[in-house]
Amino acid sequence: MINQSELTQRIIYEDNHLIAVNKKPSWLVQGDKTGDESLLDAVKLYIKNKYDKPGEVFLGSIHRLDRPVSGLVIFARTSKSLERMNRLFSERMVIKIYFAMVHRHPPKEKGILRHYIAKDGKTNTVRAYPLDKPHPNDSKEALLEYKLLKTSGKISILEINPHTGRPHQIRVQLASMGCVIMGDVKYGARKPFPDRSIGLHSYSLEFIHPVKKESIRIVADLPDSAWWHQF
């Protein structure tokens, strides 16, 4: 269960149209076969209690984070804002910034990664294919930019700007260049973090507000984990 008191402390933006949460890595964004309470349902309950709303609360899921990933998740509180935010994401009008803690250093301090990505439903993993290599017919193009921010020993902190939103995209694309995200055993890390999180954090989203038509930037602070604060 998601504790409502803790959820309240993690709400970092709220108006009549949108609500944003700094997600813990153990929280599920939307329901799945585990049956665990989802962040979507927990935020609905928060809205219902705070505003004493009768009946079912509307809340639209705009984007997702994998369960072990921490950071910014934004939901739409109206159907109008959901439709408009979905359009902004699909037209790549949202600037997304992630921080990734990875093993090893990238070959260049900054660069662009382009792949075709195909999902294996049986293993719930994806595979990245270079653009000049054969790839499955149902694969989709994935594009991101990265920049090296800091290093400590064999560990690097990268700033990631994904231009597409494919499943596991950042995880598999970084692994493909030899920079496996720390704790991400699914894509090559040697061991998990004790809390089963991985070194990937959704840091900020910048976009034009779907109703107010003003530029907005929402930021989610890094987790309290000592891993992130050793740099």
Secondary structure in CASP SS format (residue, H / E / C, confidence):
PFRMAT SS
TARGET T0000
AUTHOR 0000-0000-0000
METHOD secondary structure of the structure
MODEL  1
M C 1.00
I C 1.00
N C 1.00
Q H 1.00
S H 1.00
E H 1.00
L H 1.00
T H 1.00
Q H 1.00
R C 1.00
I E 1.00
I E 1.00
Y E 1.00
E E 1.00
D C 1.00
N C 1.00
H C 1.00
L E 1.00
I E 1.00
A E 1.00
V E 1.00
N E 1.00
K E 1.00
K C 1.00
P C 1.00
S C 1.00
W C 1.00
L E 1.00
V C 1.00
Q C 1.00
G C 1.00
D C 1.00
K C 1.00
T C 1.00
G C 1.00
D C 1.00
E C 1.00
S E 1.00
L H 1.00
L H 1.00
D H 1.00
A H 1.00
V H 1.00
K H 1.00
L H 1.00
Y H 1.00
I H 1.00
K H 1.00
N H 1.00
K H 1.00
Y H 1.00
D C 1.00
K C 1.00
P C 1.00
G C 1.00
E C 1.00
V C 1.00
F C 1.00
L C 1.00
G E 1.00
S E 1.00
I C 1.00
H C 1.00
R C 1.00
L C 1.00
D C 1.00
R C 1.00
P C 1.00
V C 1.00
S E 1.00
G E 1.00
L E 1.00
V E 1.00
I E 1.00
F E 1.00
A E 1.00
R C 1.00
T C 1.00
S H 1.00
K H 1.00
S H 1.00
L H 1.00
E H 1.00
R H 1.00
M H 1.00
N H 1.00
R H 1.00
L H 1.00
F H 1.00
S H 1.00
E C 1.00
R C 1.00
M C 1.00
V C 1.00
I E 1.00
K E 1.00
I E 1.00
Y E 1.00
F E 1.00
A E 1.00
M E 1.00
V E 1.00
H E 1.00
R C 1.00
H C 1.00
P C 1.00
P C 1.00
K C 1.00
E C 1.00
K E 1.00
G E 1.00
I E 1.00
L E 1.00
R E 1.00
H E 1.00
Y E 1.00
I E 1.00
A E 1.00
K E 1.00
D E 1.00
G C 1.00
K C 1.00
T C 1.00
N C 1.00
T E 1.00
V E 1.00
R E 1.00
A E 1.00
Y E 1.00
P C 1.00
L C 1.00
D C 1.00
K C 1.00
P C 1.00
H C 1.00
P C 1.00
N C 1.00
D C 1.00
S C 1.00
K E 1.00
E E 1.00
A E 1.00
L E 1.00
L E 1.00
E E 1.00
Y E 1.00
K E 1.00
L E 1.00
L E 1.00
K E 1.00
T E 1.00
S E 1.00
G C 1.00
K C 1.00
I E 1.00
S E 1.00
I E 1.00
L E 1.00
E E 1.00
I E 1.00
N E 1.00
P E 1.00
H C 1.00
T C 1.00
G C 1.00
R C 1.00
P C 1.00
H C 1.00
Q H 1.00
I H 1.00
R H 1.00
V H 1.00
Q H 1.00
L H 1.00
A H 1.00
S H 1.00
M C 1.00
G C 1.00
C C 1.00
V C 1.00
I E 1.00
M C 1.00
G C 1.00
D C 1.00
V H 1.00
K H 1.00
Y H 1.00
G C 1.00
A C 1.00
R C 1.00
K C 1.00
P C 1.00
F C 1.00
P C 1.00
D C 1.00
R C 1.00
S C 1.00
I C 1.00
G C 1.00
L E 1.00
H E 1.00
S E 1.00
Y E 1.00
S E 1.00
L E 1.00
E E 1.00
F E 1.00
I E 1.00
H C 1.00
P C 1.00
V C 1.00
K C 1.00
K C 1.00
E C 1.00
S E 1.00
I E 1.00
R E 1.00
I E 1.00
V E 1.00
A C 1.00
D C 1.00
L C 1.00
P C 1.00
D C 1.00
S C 1.00
A C 1.00
W C 1.00
W H 1.00
H H 1.00
Q H 1.00
F C 1.00
END
